[in-house]
């Protein structure tokens, strides 16, 4: 009898989990990355430190990028001055690309990320710290990737966001020449975790994340649409997510979206 009661105590909560229950779809799935792919990128970045070009143009690009961070940190630059400085950096990058080819020029970005690691480990002099970091920490705080100096996302995401910072400084697209796993890290973070971005922008990033092979994109679209009060779109996305996965949590989210939209049909 005692064993029967114990089995019943275990079975009842499990059965309750299986029962359909309408939940408001408000929480986004977490970003997931492939460890082996990320490790390959890390290895390539470390090798780039010595392989990066050291020509006068390459050194000038590195100097300009550090100056960019220093000026950002001071925060006293006018819009016209900023445009001139960014244009000069872009011109230097184009000149370096013509000189050594794009793959070699992009090794300077990997080199910049390794300098970020040195800055985070406090292995750089104070005057170089400002140039490397600029307002990067403030941006991470705004995106909720950093809080009181603690990283709230995988460190690989932080590195990828720094590569996006380098791209933007050189007037390139944020995801320019990123590997597939970096594409997922960048767009997935912006869509799933950057809470300061409005839902329409996050939906745009989610489309890019899905195109790069990101997981749970249909569920995430349903949640973002629901938050943006696009009830029909939320139901369609969650219906697709449930059909693909059979996930009971997604099923309950779908029921919640239908209840909010006044739809009573079961999933």
PAPATOR-445454 format. One record per atom (N, C-alpha, C, O): x, y, z. Coordinates in steps of 0.05 Angstrom, whole numbers, padded with zeros to 5 digits, always signed. Atoms other than C-alpha are relative to their C-alpha. Example, Ala and Ser with C-alpha at 12.3 -4.5 7.8 and 13.67 -1.06 7.14 Angstrom:
BEGIN
+00018-00024+00000+00246-00090+00156+00018+00024+00000+00039+00024+00013-00016-00024-00001+00273-00021+00143-00015+00022+00014-00005+00044+00018
This chain:
BEGIN
+00017-00024+00000+00000+00000+00000+00018+00025+00000+00012+00045-00014-00018-00023-00001+00057+00047+00018+00013+00006-00027+00014+00029-00035-00012-00003+00027+00091+00035-00049-00020+00011-00020-00013+00028-00037+00021-00009+00018+00025+00047-00085-00004+00030+00004-00008+00045-00015+00004-00028-00006+00016+00114-00050+00024+00017-00010+00021+00039-00021-00024-00014+00009+00088+00134-00066+00000+00003-00031+00006+00024-00041+00002-00002+00029+00078+00117-00140-00021+00020-00008-00017+00035-00028+00021-00020+00006+00014+00158-00140+00010+00028+00004+00003+00046-00012-00011-00027-00005+00050+00217-00109+00019+00009-00022+00020+00033-00029-00018-00007+00022+00101+00214-00165-00015+00005-00025-00009+00023-00040+00015-00001+00026+00051+00204-00221-00018+00024-00002-00021+00035-00024+00019-00022+00002+00003+00260-00203+00012+00026-00010+00001+00038-00028-00012-00024+00011+00050+00319-00213+00008-00004-00029+00006+00015-00045-00007+00006+00027+00075+00286-00277-00024+00002-00019-00022+00014-00041+00025-00002+00017+00004+00279-00303-00009+00029-00003-00019+00036-00024+00008-00029+00001-00010+00352-00286+00017+00014-00021+00006+00032-00035-00017-00013+00020+00049+00372-00329-00009-00006-00028-00006+00010-00047+00008+00008+00026+00020+00334-00387-00027+00012-00009-00033+00014-00032+00027-00011+00006-00049+00367-00382+00003+00027-00014+00020+00043-00007+00000-00026+00013-00062+00425-00430-00006+00022+00019-00025+00021+00035+00004-00022-00018-00056+00491-00394+00008+00026-00014+00031+00028-00024-00005-00024+00015-00060+00560-00425+00021+00018+00016+00016+00025+00039-00020-00017-00011+00003+00601-00411+00005+00024-00018+00007+00020-00043-00006-00024+00017+00017+00672-00435+00028-00004-00011+00047-00007+00005-00027+00004+00012+00076+00665-00484+00017+00025+00003+00018+00042-00015-00015-00024-00006+00122+00716-00453+00030-00004+00002+00046+00014-00003-00029+00006-00003+00189+00681-00442+00012-00012-00025+00001-00031-00036-00013+00009+00024+00236+00672-00500+00018-00024+00005+00029-00027+00027-00019+00021-00003+00277+00609-00511+00028+00011+00001+00033+00033-00009-00028-00009-00003+00351+00614-00495+00016-00005-00026+00010-00024-00040-00018+00003+00023+00405+00622-00548+00016-00026+00004+00027-00031+00026-00015+00025-00001+00438+00555-00564+00021+00000-00023+00015+00006-00046-00022+00001+00019+00506+00548-00599+00014-00027+00001+00014-00040+00022-00015+00025+00002+00547+00489-00622+00028+00004+00011+00043+00021+00000-00026-00003-00013+00608+00482-00577+00024-00005-00019+00043+00010-00019-00022+00007+00018+00652+00450-00631+00005+00023-00020+00028+00029-00026-00003-00022+00019+00638+00507-00680+00012+00024+00013+00030+00037+00002-00011-00023-00015+00652+00560-00628+00029-00004+00006+00045+00015+00004-00028+00005-00006+00717+00526-00609+00018+00004-00024+00040+00014-00022-00015-00004+00025+00740+00527-00682+00005+00029-00005+00027+00037-00014-00003-00029+00004+00728+00602-00685+00021+00011+00020+00038+00027+00013-00019-00009-00020+00767+00613-00620+00028-00008-00008+00047+00008-00005-00026+00009+00009+00825+00572-00647+00011+00017-00023+00034+00025-00023-00008-00016+00023+00826+00611-00712+00007+00028+00009+00026+00040-00002-00006-00027-00009+00824+00678-00675+00027+00001+00014+00042+00020+00010-00026+00000-00014+00884+00658-00632+00023-00002-00020+00044+00010-00016-00021+00003+00020+00924+00637-00693+00003+00026-00016+00025+00032-00026-00001-00025+00015+00907+00704-00726+00018+00021+00013+00027+00039-00001-00016-00020-00013+00946+00742-00674+00027+00003-00013+00037+00025-00017-00026+00000+00013+01012+00723-00707-00002+00002-00030+00017+00011-00044+00003+00000+00030+00984+00716-00778-00009+00026-00011-00007+00031-00035+00011-00026+00010+00953+00786-00782+00022+00016-00013+00045+00015-00004-00021-00017+00013+00989+00834-00829+00011+00021+00018-00002+00031+00037-00013-00020-00017+01038+00883-00799+00011+00023-00018+00030+00036-00010-00008-00022+00018+01045+00931-00858-00007+00027+00012-00023+00028+00031+00007-00026-00010+01041+01006-00847-00030+00005+00000-00041+00017+00018+00029-00003+00001+00968+01004-00869-00014-00015+00022-00033-00006+00034+00012+00017-00021+00952+00948-00821+00004+00013+00028-00015+00014+00044-00006-00013-00025+00985+00985-00763-00016+00026+00003-00025+00033+00025+00016-00024-00001+00948+01048-00782-00029-00006+00006-00042+00008+00021+00028+00008-00006+00881+01012-00781-00003-00007+00029-00022+00001+00042+00001+00006-00029+00897+00985-00712+00001+00025+00017-00014+00027+00036-00001-00025-00015+00916+01054-00688-00026+00015-00001-00035+00026+00019+00025-00015+00003+00853+01085-00716-00023-00013+00016-00040+00001+00028+00021+00014-00015+00809+01032-00683+00004+00006+00030-00016+00010+00044-00005-00007-00028+00842+01045-00615-00007+00029+00005-00018+00035+00027+00008-00028-00003+00833+01119-00625-00030+00003+00001-00041+00019+00016+00029+00000+00000+00760+01106-00640-00011-00006+00028-00029+00007+00037+00008+00007-00027+00753+01073-00572+00006+00023+00020-00011+00029+00038-00008-00022-00018+00790+01130-00536-00019+00023-00003-00028+00035+00017+00018-00022+00005+00746+01183-00569-00028-00007+00011-00041+00010+00023+00026+00009-00011+00683+01143-00552-00001+00003+00030-00020+00014+00041-00001+00000-00029+00704+01137-00480-00001+00029+00011-00013+00034+00032+00000-00028-00008+00715+01213-00475-00028+00012-00004-00038+00028+00012+00028-00009+00006+00646+01226-00507-00002+00029-00007-00023+00041-00001+00001-00029+00005+00663+01296-00531+00003+00006-00030+00013+00027-00037-00004-00003+00029+00661+01287-00607-00026+00008-00013-00048-00002-00007+00023-00008+00016+00614+01322-00655-00006-00019-00022+00011-00036-00029+00009+00018+00021+00575+01286-00709+00018+00001-00025+00024-00019-00037-00017-00003+00025+00617+01315-00766+00027-00012+00004+00038-00025-00014-00026+00011-00006+00682+01297-00733-00001-00031+00000+00017-00044-00010+00003+00029+00000+00657+01226-00721-00002-00012-00028+00011-00032-00034+00002+00010+00027+00637+01217-00793+00026+00001-00015+00033-00018-00030-00026-00001+00013+00705+01240-00817+00019-00022+00010+00033-00034-00005-00017+00020-00011+00740+01193-00770-00008-00028-00009+00009-00044-00016+00009+00026+00009+00697+01133-00789+00005-00004-00030+00012-00026-00039-00006+00002+00028+00706+01149-00863+00030-00006-00005+00037-00021-00022-00028+00004+00003+00781+01151-00854+00007-00030+00007+00024-00042-00006-00004+00028-00008+00779+01083-00819-00009-00019-00022+00005-00038-00029+00010+00016+00022+00737+01054-00875+00020+00000-00024+00025-00020-00036-00019-00003+00022+00786+01081-00927+00025-00016+00005+00036-00029-00013-00024+00015-00007+00845+01050-00890-00006-00030-00003+00011-00045-00013+00007+00028+00003+00809+00983-00888-00001-00008-00029+00009-00029-00037+00002+00006+00029+00794+00986-00963+00028-00002-00012+00034-00019-00028-00027+00000+00010+00867+01002-00976+00015-00025+00009+00030-00037-00007-00013+00024-00009+00890+00944-00933-00011-00025-00014+00004-00043-00020+00012+00022+00015+00841+00897-00968+00012-00002-00027+00017-00024-00037-00012+00000+00027+00869+00918-01035+00029-00010+00002+00039-00023-00017-00029+00006-00003+00940+00908-01008+00004-00030+00005+00022-00042-00007-00005+00027-00009+00933+00839-00976-00023-00020-00005-00020-00044+00000+00023+00017+00004+00864+00813-00994-00018+00000+00025-00009+00005+00047+00019-00002-00022+00801+00811-00952+00005-00020+00022+00004-00013+00046-00004+00019-00022+00816+00746-00913+00023+00009+00018+00020+00007+00043-00023-00009-00017+00883+00774-00889-00007+00026+00015+00000+00030+00038+00008-00025-00014+00853+00843-00874-00018-00006+00024-00016+00008+00044+00018+00007-00022+00800+00810-00831+00014-00013+00024+00003-00015+00046-00015+00010-00023+00854+00779-00788+00005+00022+00020+00010+00016+00044-00002-00022-00019+00860+00848-00758-00023+00001+00020-00020+00010+00042+00023+00002-00018+00791+00838-00729+00004-00021+00021-00002-00016+00045-00006+00020-00020+00812+00774-00696+00021+00010+00020+00020+00004+00044-00021-00011-00018+00873+00809-00669-00012+00020+00020-00004+00021+00043+00013-00019-00018+00828+00864-00641-00015-00015+00022-00016-00006+00045+00015+00015-00020+00786+00811-00605+00019-00012+00021+00013-00013+00045-00019+00010-00020+00848+00781-00573+00010+00023+00018+00017+00018+00041-00006-00023-00018+00865+00851-00548-00022+00005+00020-00017+00013+00042+00022-00002-00019+00796+00853-00518+00004-00019+00023+00000-00012+00047-00005+00019-00022+00813+00790-00479+00022+00010+00019+00019+00007+00043-00021-00011-00017+00877+00823-00454-00011+00023+00017-00003+00025+00040+00012-00022-00015+00837+00884-00433-00018-00011+00023-00017-00001+00045+00018+00011-00020+00785+00842-00396+00016-00014+00022+00007-00015+00045-00018+00013-00020+00842+00805-00361+00018+00020+00014+00035+00012+00030-00016-00021-00012+00873+00872-00341+00030-00004-00006+00047+00001+00011-00027+00004+00008+00936+00855-00380+00010+00023-00018+00032+00021-00029-00008-00023+00016+00939+00922-00416+00004+00025+00017-00010+00027+00038-00002-00025-00015+00963+00990-00392-00026+00016-00002-00042+00012-00020+00025-00015-00002+00908+01038-00372-00006+00015-00026-00029+00017-00034+00004-00016+00024+00918+01082-00434-00010-00017-00023-00025-00007-00040+00010+00017+00021+00906+01022-00479-00027-00012+00006-00043-00018-00012+00026+00011-00009+00847+00996-00439-00023+00016-00013-00042+00005-00023+00021-00017+00010+00805+01056-00460-00003-00003-00030-00026-00003-00040+00002+00003+00029+00822+01048-00533-00012-00026-00008-00028-00027-00028+00011+00026+00007+00805+00975-00534-00030-00002+00007-00046-00012-00009+00027+00004-00009+00741+00979-00494-00020+00022-00009-00043+00017-00016+00018-00022+00008+00713+01048-00512-00025+00000+00018-00023+00000+00042+00025+00002-00015+00639+01045-00492-00012-00028-00002-00036-00032+00002+00010+00028+00005+00634+00970-00505-00014-00010+00025-00035-00022+00023+00013+00009-00024+00618+00955-00432-00027+00012+00004-00046-00001+00013+00025-00014-00003+00563+01007-00432-00021-00012-00019-00044-00016-00012+00018+00013+00020+00533+00975-00495-00009-00027+00011-00033-00033+00009+00007+00026-00011+00535+00906-00462-00020+00003+00023-00039-00012+00025+00019-00005-00022+00500+00934-00401-00028+00007-00011-00048-00003-00001+00026-00007+00012+00446+00965-00445-00014-00023-00012-00039-00024-00012+00012+00024+00013+00435+00899-00481-00006-00022+00021-00017-00043+00014+00003+00020-00022+00432+00862-00413+00017-00024-00005+00010-00047+00003-00020+00022+00003+00493+00821-00432+00020+00002+00023+00036-00016+00026-00020-00005-00021+00532+00850-00373-00015+00014+00023-00032+00031+00019+00012-00014-00023+00512+00869-00302+00021+00001+00022+00031-00020+00031-00020-00004-00021+00560+00898-00251+00027-00015-00006+00039-00026+00012-00025+00013+00008+00619+00870-00290-00002-00030-00005+00017-00042-00014+00004+00029+00004+00590+00799-00294-00014-00004-00027-00035+00008-00033+00012+00007+00025+00575+00770-00362-00025-00018+00004-00024-00037+00019+00025+00015-00003+00503+00745-00368-00005-00018-00024-00026-00032-00025+00002+00017+00024+00514+00710-00435+00026-00015-00003+00046-00008+00009-00025+00014+00005+00566+00660-00459+00022+00020-00010+00016+00038-00026-00022-00018+00008+00634+00693-00469+00003+00001-00030+00012+00022-00041-00002+00001+00029+00633+00672-00542-00018+00022-00012-00011+00034-00032+00018-00021+00009+00574+00719-00551+00012+00028+00003+00010+00045-00014-00013-00026-00005+00613+00777-00520+00021+00004-00021+00023+00026-00032-00020-00003+00021+00670+00764-00569-00012+00006-00027-00002+00023-00042+00013-00004+00026+00622+00762-00627-00011+00029-00001-00010+00042-00022+00010-00028+00000+00590+00828-00606+00023+00019-00004+00019+00041-00015-00023-00017+00004+00659+00858-00604+00009+00000-00030+00017+00021-00040-00006+00000+00029+00671+00835-00676-00020+00017-00015-00013+00031-00034+00021-00018+00012+00605+00869-00694+00008+00029+00005+00004+00046-00013-00009-00028-00006+00632+00932-00660+00022+00008-00019+00022+00030-00030-00022-00006+00019+00695+00928-00703-00011+00005-00028-00003+00024-00041+00012-00003+00027+00653+00919-00766-00013+00027-00002-00010+00041-00022+00015-00025+00001+00609+00978-00749+00019+00024-00001+00014+00043-00015-00020-00021+00000+00669+01022-00735+00012+00005-00027+00020+00027-00034-00012-00002+00027+00695+01007-00804-00021+00003-00022-00016+00000-00046+00023-00005+00019+00627+01023-00836-00008-00025-00016-00015-00024-00039+00008+00026+00012+00613+00949-00851-00026-00009+00015-00032+00002+00036+00024+00011-00013+00549+00910-00835+00009-00013+00026+00031-00025+00027-00008+00012-00026+00549+00886-00762+00009-00030-00003+00027-00038+00012-00006+00028+00003+00550+00813-00785+00019-00006-00023+00020-00029-00033-00017+00004+00024+00600+00823-00842+00020-00021+00005+00036-00020+00024-00021+00021+00000+00642+00761-00855+00002-00015+00026+00023-00025+00034+00001+00017-00023+00621+00726-00791-00005-00028-00008-00019-00033-00028+00005+00029+00005+00622+00650-00790-00029-00007+00007-00042+00009+00020+00028+00007-00007+00555+00613-00786-00006+00000+00030-00028+00010+00038+00006+00001-00029+00561+00602-00711+00001+00028+00012-00014+00034+00031+00000-00028-00009+00579+00676-00702-00025+00014-00009-00036+00031+00006+00025-00011+00009+00519+00695-00744-00023-00007+00020-00039+00010+00027+00021+00009-00019+00475+00654-00697+00004+00014+00027-00015+00022+00041-00005-00013-00026+00510+00684-00636-00009+00029-00001-00021+00038+00018+00006-00029+00002+00501+00756-00660-00031+00004-00003-00043+00017+00014+00029-00005+00004+00430+00753-00688-00017-00013+00021-00038-00003+00029+00015+00013-00021+00407+00703-00637+00000+00016+00026-00021+00018+00039+00000-00017-00025+00430+00747-00579-00018+00024-00004-00034+00030+00014+00016-00024+00004+00399+00809-00609-00030-00006+00000-00046+00010+00010+00028+00008+00001+00333+00772-00620-00010-00010+00026-00032-00003+00035+00009+00015-00024+00329+00730-00557+00007+00013+00026-00007+00007+00046-00010-00010-00026+00366+00769-00504+00003+00030+00003+00005+00040+00025-00004-00029-00001+00373+00843-00522-00026+00013+00008-00041+00023-00010+00027-00009-00008+00314+00866-00480-00004+00030-00004-00027+00039-00003+00005-00029+00004+00326+00940-00494-00008+00006-00029-00014+00029-00035+00009-00004+00028+00310+00930-00568-00030-00003-00002-00042-00021+00011+00028+00004+00004+00238+00940-00590-00006-00025-00016+00011-00035-00031+00007+00026+00012+00201+00878-00614+00003+00000-00030+00013-00020-00041-00004+00001+00030+00200+00898-00689+00029-00005-00008+00034-00020-00026-00028+00004+00006+00276+00902-00689+00009-00028+00007+00025-00040-00007-00007+00027-00009+00282+00837-00651-00012-00021-00020+00001-00041-00025+00011+00017+00020+00236+00804-00702+00017-00001-00025+00021-00022-00037-00018-00001+00023+00282+00827-00757+00025-00016+00005+00034-00031-00012-00024+00015-00007+00342+00799-00721-00007-00030+00001+00010-00047-00005+00008+00028-00001+00303+00734-00710-00001-00012-00028+00007-00036-00031+00000+00010+00027+00294+00727-00785+00028-00007-00009+00033-00028-00021-00028+00006+00007+00369+00731-00794+00011-00024+00016+00026-00040+00006-00007+00023-00017+00379+00682-00736-00010-00026-00012+00005-00045-00013+00012+00024+00012+00332+00632-00768+00015-00007-00026+00019-00031-00032-00014+00005+00026+00368+00640-00836+00027-00012+00005+00038-00026-00012-00027+00011-00007+00434+00623-00801-00003-00027+00013+00018-00038+00022+00004+00026-00012+00403+00559-00774-00005+00000+00030-00002-00020+00043+00006-00002-00028+00383+00584-00705-00023-00018+00009-00042-00022-00006+00020+00018-00011+00342+00538-00661-00023+00015+00013-00020+00038+00022+00024-00010-00014+00271+00551-00634-00009+00027-00011-00021+00043+00004+00007-00026+00011+00261+00610-00681-00030+00004-00003-00040+00026+00001+00029-00003+00002+00187+00595-00692-00013+00006+00027-00030+00024+00029+00010-00006-00027+00173+00593-00617+00007+00029+00007-00010+00043+00018-00009-00027-00007+00213+00658-00608-00017+00020-00015-00025+00041-00004+00017-00018+00015+00173+00691-00664-00028+00002+00012-00039+00024+00014+00026+00000-00013+00109+00671-00630+00000+00018+00025-00019+00033+00029-00002-00016-00025+00131+00702-00564+00003+00030-00007-00011+00046+00005-00004-00029+00007+00156+00767-00596-00025+00012-00012-00032+00035-00006+00025-00010+00012+00092+00774-00637-00021+00004+00021-00036+00023+00021+00020-00003-00022+00050+00762-00575+00006+00024+00016-00012+00039+00023-00008-00024-00015+00089+00815-00537-00007+00025-00015-00014+00046-00003+00005-00023+00017+00078+00862-00596-00030+00002-00006-00038+00018-00023+00029+00000+00004+00003+00847-00593-00009-00008-00028-00030+00000-00038+00007+00011+00026+00004+00813-00661-00010-00029+00005+00004-00048+00001+00011+00026-00010-00042+00756-00637-00001-00021-00021+00006-00044-00016+00002+00020+00021-00055+00722-00703+00027-00011-00008+00031-00035-00012-00027+00009+00007+00018+00721-00722+00012-00017+00022+00027-00036+00016-00010+00015-00022+00035+00695-00653-00011-00029-00001+00004-00048+00003+00012+00027+00002-00014+00637-00661+00012-00016-00023+00018-00039-00019-00011+00014+00023+00012+00620-00730+00028-00011+00006+00035-00033-00001-00027+00007-00006+00084+00619-00706+00001-00023+00021+00017-00042+00018+00000+00021-00021+00069+00578-00644-00012-00026-00010-00004-00048-00002+00012+00024+00012+00026+00530-00684+00022-00015-00015+00024-00039-00014-00022+00011+00016+00086+00519-00730+00021-00013+00019+00031-00035+00014-00020+00011-00019+00133+00510-00670-00010-00026+00013+00006-00044+00016+00011+00024-00012+00087+00459-00638-00001-00023-00019+00005-00046-00012+00000+00021+00020+00079+00421-00702+00027-00012-00005+00030-00036-00010-00027+00009+00005+00154+00417-00710+00011-00016+00023+00026-00036+00019-00014+00011-00023+00172+00398-00639-00018-00018+00018-00008-00036+00031+00017+00014-00018+00111+00371-00603+00005+00007+00029-00003-00007+00048-00007-00009-00027+00138+00409-00542-00025+00008+00016-00041+00025+00006+00024-00006-00015+00085+00412-00487+00000+00029+00010-00021+00041+00013-00002-00028-00009+00110+00480-00463-00010+00018-00023-00024+00037-00018+00009-00015+00023+00100+00507-00533-00030-00003-00004-00044+00016-00011+00029+00005+00002+00031+00475-00535-00015+00018+00019-00035+00030+00012+00014-00017-00019+00012+00513-00472+00002+00029-00007-00016+00045-00002-00002-00027+00010+00039+00577-00501-00020+00005-00022-00032+00026-00024+00020-00003+00022-00004+00565-00563-00028+00003+00011-00043+00020+00002+00026-00003-00012-00065+00555-00519-00003+00028+00012-00024+00040+00010+00002-00027-00012-00049+00620-00482-00004+00021-00021-00019+00040-00016+00003-00019+00021-00042+00658-00547-00029-00001-00011-00040+00020-00018+00027+00003+00010-00109+00630-00570-00020+00012+00019-00040+00025+00011+00018-00012-00020-00143+00649-00505+00001+00030-00002-00020+00044-00001-00003-00029+00002-00115+00720-00511-00014+00011-00025-00024+00033-00025+00012-00009+00025-00141+00724-00582-00030-00007-00002-00043+00000-00021+00029+00008+00000-00210+00696-00563-00005-00024-00017-00028-00028-00026+00003+00024+00016-00198+00632-00601-00001-00024+00020+00017-00026+00037+00003+00022-00019-00222+00569-00565+00008-00027-00010+00008-00047+00005-00007+00026+00012-00200+00514-00613+00026-00010+00013+00044+00005+00019-00024+00013-00012-00149+00465-00585+00022-00001-00021+00017+00000-00045-00022+00001+00020-00079+00461-00617+00000-00025-00016+00017-00029-00034
